[in-house]
Protein backbone atom coordinates (compact mmCIF):
# COMPACT_ATOMS: atom_id res chain seq x y z
CA UNK A 1 0.00 0.00 0.00
CA UNK A 2 1.17 3.49 -0.84
CA UNK A 3 -0.66 5.17 2.07
CA UNK A 4 -2.77 4.28 5.11
CA UNK A 5 -5.77 6.34 6.20
CA UNK A 6 -7.43 5.90 9.59
CA UNK A 7 -10.69 6.94 11.13
CA UNK A 8 -10.29 8.34 14.65
CA UNK A 9 -13.14 7.51 17.04
CA UNK A 10 -13.27 3.82 18.01
CA UNK A 11 -10.52 3.07 15.50
CA UNK A 12 -7.42 4.60 17.09
CA UNK A 13 -8.85 5.01 20.59
CA UNK A 14 -11.93 4.03 22.61
CA UNK A 15 -14.50 6.79 22.07
CA UNK A 16 -16.27 5.94 25.32
CA UNK A 17 -13.21 7.21 27.18
CA UNK A 18 -13.87 10.61 25.62
CA UNK A 19 -17.51 10.48 26.73
CA UNK A 20 -16.51 9.64 30.30
CA UNK A 21 -13.86 12.36 30.24
CA UNK A 22 -16.53 14.84 29.21
CA UNK A 23 -18.84 13.63 31.97
CA UNK A 24 -16.09 14.29 34.53
CA UNK A 25 -15.60 17.81 33.19
CA UNK A 26 -19.32 18.60 33.29
CA UNK A 27 -19.74 17.06 36.75
CA UNK A 28 -16.88 19.20 38.03
CA UNK A 29 -18.46 22.28 36.47
CA UNK A 30 -21.84 21.55 38.08
CA UNK A 31 -20.16 20.88 41.42
CA UNK A 32 -18.58 24.33 41.26
CA UNK A 33 -21.66 26.20 40.04
CA UNK A 34 -24.51 24.30 41.73
CA UNK A 35 -22.84 22.90 44.86
CA UNK A 36 -23.59 19.26 44.07
CA UNK A 37 -21.33 16.25 44.54
CA UNK A 38 -19.20 15.71 41.43
CA UNK A 39 -18.77 11.95 41.90
CA UNK A 40 -22.48 11.38 42.40
CA UNK A 41 -23.25 13.56 39.38
CA UNK A 42 -20.87 11.60 37.15
CA UNK A 43 -22.37 8.35 38.41
CA UNK A 44 -25.83 9.57 37.42
CA UNK A 45 -24.54 10.53 33.97
CA UNK A 46 -23.05 7.09 33.40
CA UNK A 47 -26.28 5.44 34.54
CA UNK A 48 -28.33 7.64 32.21
CA UNK A 49 -25.99 6.81 29.33
CA UNK A 50 -26.51 3.10 29.88
CA UNK A 51 -30.27 3.46 30.26
CA UNK A 52 -31.11 5.96 27.53
CA UNK A 53 -28.07 6.55 25.29
CA UNK A 54 -26.07 9.72 24.74
CA UNK A 55 -28.73 12.08 23.45
CA UNK A 56 -30.48 13.00 26.70
CA UNK A 57 -27.87 12.51 29.43
CA UNK A 58 -27.56 16.13 30.48
CA UNK A 59 -31.32 16.74 30.33
CA UNK A 60 -31.93 13.64 32.44
CA UNK A 61 -29.32 14.41 35.09
CA UNK A 62 -30.13 18.11 35.34
CA UNK A 63 -33.79 17.21 35.77
CA UNK A 64 -32.88 14.81 38.59
CA UNK A 65 -31.33 17.76 40.44
CA UNK A 66 -34.17 20.16 39.60
CA UNK A 67 -31.82 22.19 37.41
CA UNK A 68 -33.19 21.53 33.93
CA UNK A 69 -33.39 24.62 31.72
CA UNK A 70 -32.35 25.27 28.15
CA UNK A 71 -29.56 27.49 29.47
CA UNK A 72 -28.22 24.81 31.83
CA UNK A 73 -28.23 22.15 29.09
CA UNK A 74 -26.38 24.48 26.71
CA UNK A 75 -23.84 25.27 29.42
CA UNK A 76 -23.18 21.57 29.99
CA UNK A 77 -22.82 20.97 26.25
CA UNK A 78 -20.36 23.84 26.02
CA UNK A 79 -18.23 22.43 28.84
CA UNK A 80 -18.40 18.94 27.36
CA UNK A 81 -17.33 20.04 23.89
CA UNK A 82 -14.69 22.44 25.13
CA UNK A 83 -12.96 20.31 27.74
CA UNK A 84 -9.43 18.95 27.36
CA UNK A 85 -9.98 15.21 26.89
CA UNK A 86 -8.31 12.57 29.04
CA UNK A 87 -7.91 9.90 26.36
CA UNK A 88 -5.16 7.60 25.07
CA UNK A 89 -4.39 5.71 21.90
CA UNK A 90 -5.27 2.03 22.00
CA UNK A 91 -2.08 -0.03 22.48
CA UNK A 92 -2.51 -1.73 19.09
CA UNK A 93 -3.05 1.65 17.41
CA UNK A 94 0.08 3.10 18.98
CA UNK A 95 2.11 0.10 17.83
CA UNK A 96 0.61 0.14 14.33
CA UNK A 97 1.30 3.83 13.77
CA UNK A 98 4.90 3.33 14.89
CA UNK A 99 5.35 0.35 12.54
CA UNK A 100 4.02 2.29 9.58
CA UNK A 101 6.20 5.29 10.41
CA UNK A 102 9.29 3.09 10.68
CA UNK A 103 8.40 1.50 7.33
CA UNK A 104 8.15 4.93 5.70
CA UNK A 105 4.43 4.60 4.98
CA UNK A 106 2.44 7.87 4.84
CA UNK A 107 -0.41 7.87 7.36
CA UNK A 108 -3.46 10.11 7.29
CA UNK A 109 -6.53 10.57 9.48
CA UNK A 110 -10.02 11.38 8.19
CA UNK A 111 -12.56 12.10 10.92
CA UNK A 112 -16.06 13.55 11.05
CA UNK A 113 -17.62 15.65 13.79
CA UNK A 114 -17.43 19.01 15.52
CA UNK A 115 -14.27 20.75 14.36
CA UNK A 116 -13.09 21.91 17.79
CA UNK A 117 -13.97 18.61 19.47
CA UNK A 118 -12.08 16.51 16.93
CA UNK A 119 -9.09 18.85 17.07
CA UNK A 120 -9.03 18.55 20.87
CA UNK A 121 -9.06 14.76 20.54
CA UNK A 122 -6.16 14.78 18.07
CA UNK A 123 -4.14 17.00 20.38
CA UNK A 124 -4.93 14.93 23.47
CA UNK A 125 -3.84 11.77 21.64
CA UNK A 126 -0.59 13.38 20.55
CA UNK A 127 -1.49 13.03 16.87
CA UNK A 128 -1.90 16.68 15.91
CA UNK A 129 1.30 17.78 14.16
CA UNK A 130 2.84 14.42 15.08
CA UNK A 131 5.60 13.05 12.81
CA UNK A 132 3.60 9.80 12.74
CA UNK A 133 0.78 11.49 10.81
CA UNK A 134 1.31 13.18 7.47
CA UNK A 135 -1.99 15.05 7.72
CA UNK A 136 -5.27 14.92 9.63
CA UNK A 137 -8.49 15.87 7.88
CA UNK A 138 -11.42 17.03 10.00
CA UNK A 139 -13.98 16.72 7.24
CA UNK A 140 -16.45 19.24 8.64
CA UNK A 141 -13.89 21.97 7.98
CA UNK A 142 -14.86 21.53 4.34
CA UNK A 143 -18.61 21.61 5.00
CA UNK A 144 -21.13 19.11 6.32
CA UNK A 145 -21.68 17.81 2.79
CA UNK A 146 -18.04 16.71 2.68
CA UNK A 147 -18.24 14.51 5.76
CA UNK A 148 -18.24 10.77 5.16
CA UNK A 149 -19.54 9.04 3.14
CA UNK A 150 -18.35 11.83 0.83
CA UNK A 151 -15.01 10.90 -0.78
CA UNK A 152 -13.86 14.54 -0.71
CA UNK A 153 -11.00 14.16 1.79
CA UNK A 154 -9.90 10.89 0.20
CA UNK A 155 -9.60 12.57 -3.19
CA UNK A 156 -7.35 15.16 -1.56
CA UNK A 157 -5.13 12.37 -0.26
CA UNK A 158 -4.83 10.74 -3.69
CA UNK A 159 -3.70 14.09 -5.08
CA UNK A 160 -1.14 14.62 -2.33
CA UNK A 161 0.23 11.11 -2.75
CA UNK A 162 -0.11 11.10 -6.54
CA UNK A 163 -1.55 7.63 -6.09
CA UNK A 164 -4.55 5.72 -7.36
CA UNK A 165 -7.34 4.73 -4.93
CA UNK A 166 -6.21 1.09 -5.16
CA UNK A 167 -2.93 2.09 -3.52
CA UNK A 168 -4.66 3.65 -0.51
CA UNK A 169 -6.38 1.80 2.33
CA UNK A 170 -8.89 3.22 4.81
CA UNK A 171 -9.42 1.64 8.22
CA UNK A 172 -12.63 2.55 10.05
CA UNK A 173 -15.29 1.13 12.34
CA UNK A 174 -18.66 2.48 11.16
CA UNK A 175 -20.18 0.62 8.19
CA UNK A 176 -23.00 3.15 7.93
CA UNK A 177 -20.66 5.75 6.40
CA UNK A 178 -16.99 4.79 6.38
CA UNK A 179 -16.79 2.64 3.25
CA UNK A 180 -19.85 3.07 1.04
CA UNK A 181 -18.63 6.32 -0.52
CA UNK A 182 -15.08 5.24 -1.34
CA UNK A 183 -15.20 1.50 -2.04
CA UNK A 184 -16.82 1.98 -5.49
CA UNK A 185 -13.93 4.30 -6.40
CA UNK A 186 -11.37 1.56 -5.82
CA UNK A 187 -10.05 2.43 -2.37
CA UNK A 188 -9.08 -0.52 -0.20
CA UNK A 189 -11.20 -0.70 2.95
CA UNK A 190 -10.82 -2.45 6.31
CA UNK A 191 -13.37 -2.49 9.12
CA UNK A 192 -12.15 -2.86 12.69
CA UNK A 193 -14.75 -4.54 14.87
CA UNK A 194 -14.87 -2.54 18.07
CA UNK A 195 -16.77 0.25 19.74
CA UNK A 196 -20.47 0.99 19.48
CA UNK A 197 -20.69 -0.25 15.87
CA UNK A 198 -19.05 -3.61 16.53
CA UNK A 199 -22.23 -5.65 16.11
CA UNK A 200 -23.77 -3.57 13.29
CA UNK A 201 -24.58 -5.50 10.12
CA UNK A 202 -25.01 -3.71 6.80
CA UNK A 203 -25.59 -4.75 3.18
CA UNK A 204 -22.53 -5.61 1.12
CA UNK A 205 -22.25 -2.13 -0.42
CA UNK A 206 -21.66 -0.66 3.05
CA UNK A 207 -19.15 -3.20 4.27
CA UNK A 208 -15.38 -3.04 3.98
CA UNK A 209 -13.27 -5.45 1.94
CA UNK A 210 -12.56 -7.41 5.11
CA UNK A 211 -12.74 -7.10 8.89
CA UNK A 212 -10.21 -7.23 11.72
CA UNK A 213 -10.41 -7.32 15.52
CA UNK A 214 -7.13 -5.52 16.14
CA UNK A 215 -4.61 -3.37 14.30
CA UNK A 216 -1.92 -5.89 15.20
CA UNK A 217 -0.91 -7.60 11.98
CA UNK A 218 -2.88 -5.17 9.80
CA UNK A 219 -0.22 -5.02 7.12
CA UNK A 220 0.00 -8.80 6.77
CA UNK A 221 -3.77 -9.19 6.56
CA UNK A 222 -3.93 -6.47 3.92
CA UNK A 223 -1.13 -8.04 1.90
CA UNK A 224 -2.92 -11.40 2.01
CA UNK A 225 -6.12 -9.81 0.74
CA UNK A 226 -4.45 -7.83 -2.04
CA UNK A 227 -2.52 -10.87 -3.28
CA UNK A 228 -5.59 -13.09 -3.18
CA UNK A 229 -4.40 -15.29 -0.32
CA UNK A 230 -7.37 -14.16 1.78
CA UNK A 231 -10.93 -13.72 0.60
CA UNK A 232 -12.83 -10.66 1.69
CA UNK A 233 -16.51 -10.06 2.38
CA UNK A 234 -18.65 -11.26 -0.50
CA UNK A 235 -22.01 -9.99 -1.71
ZAVEXVEX-396823 format. One record per residue (C-alpha): residue number from 1; residue in three letters; x, y, z. Coordinates in pm, whole numbers, plus 32768, in hexadecimal, padded with zeros to 4 digits. Example, Ala and Ser with C-alpha at 12.3 -4.5 7.8 and 13.67 -1.06 7.14 Angstrom:
% residues 2
NULUM  resi  resn     X     Y     Z
NULUM     1   ALA  84CE  7E3E  830C
NULUM     2   SER  8557  7F96  82CA
This chain:
% residues 235
NULUM  resi  resn     X     Y     Z
NULUM     1   UNK  8000  8000  8000
NULUM     2   UNK  8075  815D  7FAC
NULUM     3   UNK  7FBE  8205  80CF
NULUM     4   UNK  7EEB  81AC  81FF
NULUM     5   UNK  7DBF  827A  826C
NULUM     6   UNK  7D19  824E  83BF
NULUM     7   UNK  7BD3  82B6  8459
NULUM     8   UNK  7BFB  8342  85B9
NULUM     9   UNK  7ADE  82EF  86A8
NULUM    10   UNK  7AD1  817E  8709
NULUM    11   UNK  7BE4  8133  860E
NULUM    12   UNK  7D1A  81CC  86AD
NULUM    13   UNK  7C8B  81F5  880B
NULUM    14   UNK  7B57  8193  88D5
NULUM    15   UNK  7A56  82A7  889F
NULUM    16   UNK  79A5  8252  89E4
NULUM    17   UNK  7AD7  82D1  8A9E
NULUM    18   UNK  7A95  8425  8A02
NULUM    19   UNK  7929  8418  8A71
NULUM    20   UNK  798D  83C4  8BD6
NULUM    21   UNK  7A96  84D4  8BD0
NULUM    22   UNK  798B  85CC  8B69
NULUM    23   UNK  78A4  8553  8C7D
NULUM    24   UNK  79B7  8595  8D7D
NULUM    25   UNK  79E8  86F5  8CF7
NULUM    26   UNK  7874  8744  8D01
NULUM    27   UNK  784A  86AA  8E5B
NULUM    28   UNK  7968  8780  8EDB
NULUM    29   UNK  78CA  88B4  8E3F
NULUM    30   UNK  7778  886B  8EE0
NULUM    31   UNK  7820  8828  902E
NULUM    32   UNK  78BE  8981  901E
NULUM    33   UNK  778A  8A3C  8FA4
NULUM    34   UNK  766D  897E  904D
NULUM    35   UNK  7714  88F2  9186
NULUM    36   UNK  76C9  8786  9137
NULUM    37   UNK  77AB  8659  9166
NULUM    38   UNK  7880  8623  902F
NULUM    39   UNK  78AB  84AB  905E
NULUM    40   UNK  7738  8472  9090
NULUM    41   UNK  76EB  854C  8F62
NULUM    42   UNK  77D9  8488  8E83
NULUM    43   UNK  7743  8343  8F01
NULUM    44   UNK  75E9  83BD  8E9E
NULUM    45   UNK  766A  841D  8D45
NULUM    46   UNK  76FF  82C5  8D0C
NULUM    47   UNK  75BC  8220  8D7E
NULUM    48   UNK  74EF  82FC  8C95
NULUM    49   UNK  75D9  82A9  8B75
NULUM    50   UNK  75A5  8136  8BAC
NULUM    51   UNK  742D  815A  8BD2
NULUM    52   UNK  73D9  8254  8AC1
NULUM    53   UNK  7509  828F  89E1
NULUM    54   UNK  75D1  83CC  89AA
NULUM    55   UNK  74C7  84B8  8929
NULUM    56   UNK  7418  8514  8A6E
NULUM    57   UNK  751D  84E3  8B7F
NULUM    58   UNK  753C  864D  8BE8
NULUM    59   UNK  73C4  868A  8BD9
NULUM    60   UNK  7387  8554  8CAC
NULUM    61   UNK  748C  85A1  8DB5
NULUM    62   UNK  743B  8713  8DCE
NULUM    63   UNK  72CD  86B9  8DF9
NULUM    64   UNK  7328  85C9  8F13
NULUM    65   UNK  73C3  86F0  8FCC
NULUM    66   UNK  72A7  87E0  8F78
NULUM    67   UNK  7392  88AB  8E9D
NULUM    68   UNK  7309  8869  8D41
NULUM    69   UNK  72F5  899E  8C64
NULUM    70   UNK  735D  89DF  8AFF
NULUM    71   UNK  7474  8ABD  8B83
NULUM    72   UNK  74FA  89B1  8C6F
NULUM    73   UNK  74F9  88A7  8B5D
NULUM    74   UNK  75B2  8990  8A6F
NULUM    75   UNK  76B0  89DF  8B7E
NULUM    76   UNK  76F2  886D  8BB7
NULUM    77   UNK  7716  8831  8A41
NULUM    78   UNK  780C  8950  8A2A
NULUM    79   UNK  78E1  88C3  8B44
NULUM    80   UNK  78D0  8766  8AB0
NULUM    81   UNK  793B  87D4  8955
NULUM    82   UNK  7A43  88C4  89D1
NULUM    83   UNK  7AF0  87EF  8AD6
NULUM    84   UNK  7C51  8767  8AB0
NULUM    85   UNK  7C1A  85F1  8A81
NULUM    86   UNK  7CC1  84E9  8B58
NULUM    87   UNK  7CE9  83DE  8A4C
NULUM    88   UNK  7DFC  82F8  89CB
NULUM    89   UNK  7E49  823B  888E
NULUM    90   UNK  7DF1  80CB  8898
NULUM    91   UNK  7F30  7FFD  88C8
NULUM    92   UNK  7F05  7F53  8775
NULUM    93   UNK  7ECF  80A5  86CD
NULUM    94   UNK  8008  8136  876A
NULUM    95   UNK  80D3  800A  86F7
NULUM    96   UNK  803D  800E  8599
NULUM    97   UNK  8082  817F  8561
NULUM    98   UNK  81EA  814D  85D1
NULUM    99   UNK  8217  8023  84E6
NULUM   100   UNK  8192  80E5  83BE
NULUM   101   UNK  826C  8211  8411
NULUM   102   UNK  83A1  8135  842C
NULUM   103   UNK  8348  8096  82DD
NULUM   104   UNK  832F  81ED  823A
NULUM   105   UNK  81BB  81CC  81F2
NULUM   106   UNK  80F4  8313  81E4
NULUM   107   UNK  7FD7  8313  82E0
NULUM   108   UNK  7EA6  83F3  82D9
NULUM   109   UNK  7D73  8421  83B4
NULUM   110   UNK  7C16  8472  8333
NULUM   111   UNK  7B18  84BA  8444
NULUM   112   UNK  79BA  854B  8451
NULUM   113   UNK  791E  861D  8563
NULUM   114   UNK  7931  876D  8610
NULUM   115   UNK  7A6D  881B  859C
NULUM   116   UNK  7AE3  888F  86F3
NULUM   117   UNK  7A8B  8745  879B
NULUM   118   UNK  7B48  8673  869D
NULUM   119   UNK  7C73  875D  86AB
NULUM   120   UNK  7C79  873F  8827
NULUM   121   UNK  7C76  85C4  8806
NULUM   122   UNK  7D98  85C6  870F
NULUM   123   UNK  7E62  86A4  87F6
NULUM   124   UNK  7E13  85D5  892B
NULUM   125   UNK  7E80  8499  8874
NULUM   126   UNK  7FC5  853A  8807
NULUM   127   UNK  7F6B  8517  8697
NULUM   128   UNK  7F42  8684  8637
NULUM   129   UNK  8082  86F2  8588
NULUM   130   UNK  811C  85A2  85E4
NULUM   131   UNK  8230  8519  8501
NULUM   132   UNK  8168  83D4  84FA
NULUM   133   UNK  804E  847D  8439
NULUM   134   UNK  8083  8526  82EB
NULUM   135   UNK  7F39  85E1  8304
NULUM   136   UNK  7DF1  85D4  83C3
NULUM   137   UNK  7CAF  8633  8314
NULUM   138   UNK  7B8A  86A7  83E8
NULUM   139   UNK  7A8A  8688  82D4
NULUM   140   UNK  7993  8784  8360
NULUM   141   UNK  7A93  8895  831E
NULUM   142   UNK  7A32  8869  81B2
NULUM   143   UNK  78BB  8871  81F4
NULUM   144   UNK  77BF  8777  8278
NULUM   145   UNK  7788  86F5  8117
NULUM   146   UNK  78F4  8687  810C
NULUM   147   UNK  78E0  85AB  8240
NULUM   148   UNK  78E0  8435  8204
NULUM   149   UNK  785E  8388  813A
NULUM   150   UNK  78D5  849F  8053
NULUM   151   UNK  7A23  8442  7FB2
NULUM   152   UNK  7A96  85AE  7FB9
NULUM   153   UNK  7BB4  8588  80B3
NULUM   154   UNK  7C22  8441  8014
NULUM   155   UNK  7C40  84E9  7EC1
NULUM   156   UNK  7D21  85EC  7F64
NULUM   157   UNK  7DFF  84D5  7FE6
NULUM   158   UNK  7E1D  8432  7E8F
NULUM   159   UNK  7E8E  8581  7E04
NULUM   160   UNK  7F8E  85B6  7F17
NULUM   161   UNK  8017  8457  7EED
NULUM   162   UNK  7FF5  8456  7D72
NULUM   163   UNK  7F65  82FB  7D9F
NULUM   164   UNK  7E39  823C  7D20
NULUM   165   UNK  7D22  81D9  7E13
NULUM   166   UNK  7D93  806D  7DFC
NULUM   167   UNK  7EDB  80D1  7EA0
NULUM   168   UNK  7E2E  816D  7FCD
NULUM   169   UNK  7D82  80B4  80E9
NULUM   170   UNK  7C87  8142  81E1
NULUM   171   UNK  7C52  80A4  8336
NULUM   172   UNK  7B11  80FF  83ED
NULUM   173   UNK  7A07  8071  84D2
NULUM   174   UNK  78B6  80F8  845C
NULUM   175   UNK  781E  803E  8333
NULUM   176   UNK  7704  813B  8319
NULUM   177   UNK  77EE  823F  8280
NULUM   178   UNK  795D  81DF  827E
NULUM   179   UNK  7971  8108  8145
NULUM   180   UNK  783F  8133  8068
NULUM   181   UNK  78B9  8278  7FCC
NULUM   182   UNK  7A1C  820C  7F7A
NULUM   183   UNK  7A10  8096  7F34
NULUM   184   UNK  796E  80C6  7DDB
NULUM   185   UNK  7A8F  81AE  7D80
NULUM   186   UNK  7B8F  809C  7DBA
NULUM   187   UNK  7C13  80F3  7F13
NULUM   188   UNK  7C74  7FCC  7FEC
NULUM   189   UNK  7BA0  7FBA  8127
NULUM   190   UNK  7BC6  7F0B  8277
NULUM   191   UNK  7AC7  7F07  8390
NULUM   192   UNK  7B41  7EE2  84F5
NULUM   193   UNK  7A3D  7E3A  85CF
NULUM   194   UNK  7A31  7F02  870F
NULUM   195   UNK  7973  8019  87B6
NULUM   196   UNK  7801  8063  879C
NULUM   197   UNK  77EB  7FE7  8633
NULUM   198   UNK  788F  7E97  8675
NULUM   199   UNK  7751  7DCB  864B
NULUM   200   UNK  76B7  7E9B  8531
NULUM   201   UNK  7666  7DDA  83F4
NULUM   202   UNK  763B  7E8D  82A8
NULUM   203   UNK  7601  7E25  813E
NULUM   204   UNK  7733  7DCF  8070
NULUM   205   UNK  774F  7F2B  7FD6
NULUM   206   UNK  778A  7FBE  8131
NULUM   207   UNK  7885  7EC0  81AB
NULUM   208   UNK  79FE  7ED0  818E
NULUM   209   UNK  7AD1  7DDF  80C2
NULUM   210   UNK  7B18  7D1B  81FF
NULUM   211   UNK  7B06  7D3A  8379
NULUM   212   UNK  7C03  7D2D  8494
NULUM   213   UNK  7BEF  7D24  8610
NULUM   214   UNK  7D37  7DD8  864E
NULUM   215   UNK  7E33  7EAF  8596
NULUM   216   UNK  7F40  7DB3  85F0
NULUM   217   UNK  7FA5  7D08  84AE
NULUM   218   UNK  7EE0  7DFB  83D4
NULUM   219   UNK  7FEA  7E0A  82C8
NULUM   220   UNK  8000  7C90  82A5
NULUM   221   UNK  7E87  7C69  8290
NULUM   222   UNK  7E77  7D79  8188
NULUM   223   UNK  7F8F  7CDC  80BE
NULUM   224   UNK  7EDC  7B8C  80C9
NULUM   225   UNK  7D9C  7C2B  804A
NULUM   226   UNK  7E43  7CF1  7F34
NULUM   227   UNK  7F04  7BC1  7EB8
NULUM   228   UNK  7DD1  7AE3  7EC2
NULUM   229   UNK  7E48  7A07  7FE0
NULUM   230   UNK  7D1F  7A78  80B2
NULUM   231   UNK  7BBB  7AA4  803C
NULUM   232   UNK  7AFD  7BD6  80A9
NULUM   233   UNK  798D  7C12  80EE
NULUM   234   UNK  78B7  7B9A  7FCE
NULUM   235   UNK  7767  7C19  7F55
